[in-house]
Amino acid sequence: MFLYFIRHGESEGNKLGIIQGTKDFSLSELGQEQANLVARYFEKQHLDYIYSSDLTRAYETATAIANRKELTAHKWEKLREINLGPLEGKTRQEIYTHYPEVKEHSILTSGVEGTESIEEITARCQYLLEQMKCAHEGKHVALVAHGGLISIALMYILLGEQWHMHHRPFQIENTSITLVEFKRNRKPLIHYINRTAHLEVDPLQQNHSLLDKEA
């Protein structure tokens, strides 16, 4: 199975510098453009299934891809961003002001009461990966989700239940693509992480855009 992890486009929350977690935000205007660009990239890539977090910013991104591929984007709550409880809806600085202990931890695994625990996150990663491997062996599947979940899923793929004991070095940008291959009785193979080449504007296309603006 080839599993594409795709982060959503820029959201209105991203634009405002808000730590979103499971709070729902739609795509910004830039995010919509990014979603269209990643969808155009996947026109030339084989996909059998598309699953999406049920949060709007991810589902709007997944729908853009699904429309290009004439597939259905299936909502799946297991792909939601990490639940950050009382930290959600605040800027990073506001979080540090109200919860100074978080400075010593990752916001995703702060342990603040009301947030998703390490045990819960681990169980979620295990479940979603096992479901994918059981249901879609040999298929090409896109999972449209969130930066925190994708980075933790990668750690889980590499380290299993000990993922939280190690530094998480991954930068997962808006509409970036990460490809992991799973084969029966073999360890996963990571082809690439955080690929965003689809966001680079072709020089010829850029010239046409400038001419259109001048016209």
C-alpha positions as CSV (number, residue, x, y, z in Angstrom):
1,M,0.0,0.0,0.0
2,F,1.1,3.5,-0.8
3,L,-0.1,5.9,1.8
4,Y,-0.1,9.6,1.0
5,F,-0.3,11.9,4.1
6,I,-1.5,15.3,3.0
7,R,-1.8,18.3,5.3
8,H,-4.7,20.7,4.7
9,G,-4.2,24.1,3.0
10,E,-3.8,27.3,5.1
11,S,-6.8,27.8,7.3
12,E,-8.2,31.0,8.7
13,G,-6.8,29.8,12.0
14,N,-3.3,29.4,10.6
15,K,-3.6,32.9,9.1
16,L,-4.3,34.3,12.6
17,G,-1.6,32.3,14.3
18,I,-4.1,30.3,16.3
19,I,-3.4,26.9,17.7
20,Q,-6.4,25.1,16.3
21,G,-6.4,21.5,17.5
22,T,-10.0,20.2,16.9
23,K,-11.5,23.7,16.6
24,D,-13.1,24.1,13.1
25,F,-11.8,26.6,10.6
26,S,-12.3,26.9,6.9
27,L,-9.5,27.4,4.4
28,S,-8.3,30.9,3.8
29,E,-8.1,32.3,0.3
30,L,-4.5,31.2,0.1
31,G,-5.5,27.8,1.5
32,Q,-8.0,27.4,-1.3
33,E,-5.3,28.1,-3.9
34,Q,-3.0,25.6,-2.2
35,A,-5.7,23.0,-2.2
36,N,-6.3,23.5,-6.0
37,L,-2.5,23.2,-6.6
38,V,-2.2,19.9,-4.7
39,A,-5.3,18.6,-6.4
40,R,-3.7,19.4,-9.8
41,Y,-0.6,17.5,-8.7
42,F,-2.7,14.4,-8.0
43,E,-4.3,14.5,-11.4
44,K,-1.2,12.7,-12.6
45,Q,-0.9,10.3,-9.6
46,H,-2.8,7.1,-9.2
47,L,-5.3,7.1,-6.2
48,D,-7.8,4.5,-5.2
49,Y,-9.2,6.0,-2.1
50,I,-9.3,9.4,-0.3
51,Y,-10.0,9.8,3.4
52,S,-10.2,13.1,5.2
53,S,-10.4,14.5,8.7
54,D,-14.0,15.7,9.3
55,L,-12.7,19.2,10.2
56,T,-13.6,21.7,7.5
57,R,-10.0,22.8,6.6
58,A,-9.0,19.2,5.8
59,Y,-12.3,18.2,4.1
60,E,-12.2,21.2,1.8
61,T,-8.7,20.2,0.8
62,A,-9.7,16.6,0.3
63,T,-12.7,17.6,-1.8
64,A,-10.5,19.6,-4.2
65,I,-8.4,16.4,-4.8
66,A,-11.5,14.2,-5.0
67,N,-13.1,16.4,-7.6
68,R,-10.1,16.2,-9.8
69,K,-9.8,12.4,-9.4
70,E,-13.6,11.7,-9.6
71,L,-13.4,10.0,-6.3
72,T,-15.3,10.4,-3.0
73,A,-13.5,12.0,0.0
74,H,-14.6,9.9,3.0
75,K,-14.7,11.8,6.3
76,W,-13.0,9.9,9.1
77,E,-12.8,11.4,12.6
78,K,-9.6,9.3,13.4
79,L,-7.8,11.8,11.1
80,R,-8.7,14.8,13.2
81,E,-5.9,17.0,14.6
82,I,-4.7,16.2,18.2
83,N,-7.3,17.3,20.7
84,L,-5.7,20.2,22.6
85,G,-8.6,20.9,24.9
86,P,-8.2,24.3,26.7
87,L,-5.2,25.2,24.6
88,E,-7.3,25.4,21.4
89,G,-8.3,28.8,20.0
90,K,-5.3,30.6,21.5
91,T,-2.1,31.9,20.1
92,R,1.1,30.2,21.2
93,Q,2.0,33.3,23.4
94,E,-1.5,33.2,25.0
95,I,-1.0,29.5,25.8
96,Y,2.4,30.2,27.4
97,T,0.9,33.0,29.4
98,H,-2.0,30.9,30.8
99,Y,-0.2,27.6,30.9
100,P,3.6,28.4,31.5
101,E,4.3,24.7,32.1
102,V,3.7,24.0,28.5
103,K,6.9,25.8,27.6
104,E,8.8,22.8,28.7
105,H,6.8,20.4,26.5
106,S,5.4,20.0,23.0
107,I,2.0,21.6,22.8
108,L,0.8,18.4,21.3
109,T,1.8,16.3,24.3
110,S,1.7,18.8,27.1
111,G,-0.3,16.7,29.5
112,V,-2.6,19.6,30.4
113,E,-5.9,18.3,31.7
114,G,-8.5,18.0,28.9
115,T,-6.0,17.4,26.2
116,E,-5.6,14.1,24.3
117,S,-3.2,11.9,26.2
118,I,-0.2,10.1,24.8
119,E,-2.0,6.8,25.3
120,E,-5.0,8.0,23.4
121,I,-2.9,9.4,20.5
122,T,-0.9,6.1,20.4
123,A,-4.1,4.0,20.2
124,R,-5.4,6.3,17.4
125,C,-2.2,6.0,15.3
126,Q,-2.2,2.2,15.8
127,Y,-5.9,1.9,14.8
128,L,-5.8,4.1,11.7
129,L,-2.7,2.4,10.3
130,E,-4.0,-1.1,11.0
131,Q,-7.3,-0.2,9.4
132,M,-5.5,1.1,6.3
133,K,-3.2,-1.9,5.9
134,C,-6.1,-4.4,6.4
135,A,-8.5,-2.7,4.1
136,H,-6.3,-1.4,1.3
137,E,-3.3,-3.7,0.7
138,G,-1.7,-2.9,-2.6
139,K,-3.7,0.3,-3.1
140,H,-2.9,4.0,-3.3
141,V,-4.6,5.9,-0.5
142,A,-4.6,9.6,0.4
143,L,-5.2,10.7,4.0
144,V,-5.9,14.4,4.3
145,A,-5.2,15.4,7.8
146,H,-3.3,17.8,10.0
147,G,0.3,18.7,10.8
148,G,0.4,17.5,14.3
149,L,-1.2,14.1,13.6
150,I,0.9,13.5,10.5
151,S,4.2,14.2,12.3
152,I,3.1,11.9,15.2
153,A,2.0,9.2,12.8
154,L,5.4,9.3,11.2
155,M,7.0,9.0,14.6
156,Y,4.8,6.0,15.4
157,I,5.6,4.4,12.1
158,L,9.3,4.7,12.9
159,L,9.3,4.0,16.7
160,G,6.1,2.4,17.6
161,E,4.7,3.0,21.2
162,Q,8.0,4.8,22.2
163,W,7.4,7.6,19.7
164,H,6.8,10.2,22.4
165,M,10.2,9.6,24.1
166,H,12.1,11.0,21.2
167,H,12.4,14.4,19.5
168,R,9.9,14.9,16.7
169,P,11.9,16.5,13.9
170,F,9.3,16.8,11.1
171,Q,8.1,20.1,9.6
172,I,4.7,19.5,7.9
173,E,3.7,22.4,5.9
174,N,0.3,23.3,4.4
175,T,-0.7,20.8,1.6
176,S,2.7,19.1,1.9
177,I,2.7,15.5,0.8
178,T,4.4,12.6,2.6
179,L,4.5,9.2,1.1
180,V,5.0,5.9,3.0
181,E,4.9,2.5,1.4
182,F,3.7,-0.6,3.3
183,K,4.4,-4.1,2.2
184,R,3.3,-7.3,4.0
185,N,6.0,-8.7,6.3
186,R,8.4,-5.8,5.6
187,K,9.2,-2.6,7.4
188,P,7.6,0.6,6.0
189,L,9.5,2.6,3.5
190,I,9.3,6.4,3.6
191,H,9.7,7.8,0.1
192,Y,9.6,11.5,1.1
193,I,8.3,13.8,3.7
194,N,6.8,17.4,3.5
195,R,7.0,17.6,-0.3
196,T,5.6,21.0,-1.5
197,A,7.0,21.3,-5.1
198,H,3.4,21.6,-6.3
199,L,3.2,25.0,-4.7
200,E,6.0,26.4,-6.8
201,V,4.6,28.6,-9.6
202,D,5.7,27.7,-13.1
203,P,7.6,30.8,-14.5
204,L,5.6,30.7,-17.7
205,Q,2.3,30.5,-15.8
206,Q,3.5,33.3,-13.5
207,N,4.2,35.5,-16.6
208,H,0.7,34.8,-17.9
209,S,-0.8,35.7,-14.5
210,L,1.1,39.0,-14.4
211,L,-0.1,39.8,-17.9
212,D,-3.7,39.1,-16.9
213,K,-3.4,41.4,-13.9
214,E,-2.1,44.2,-16.2
215,A,-4.8,43.7,-18.8
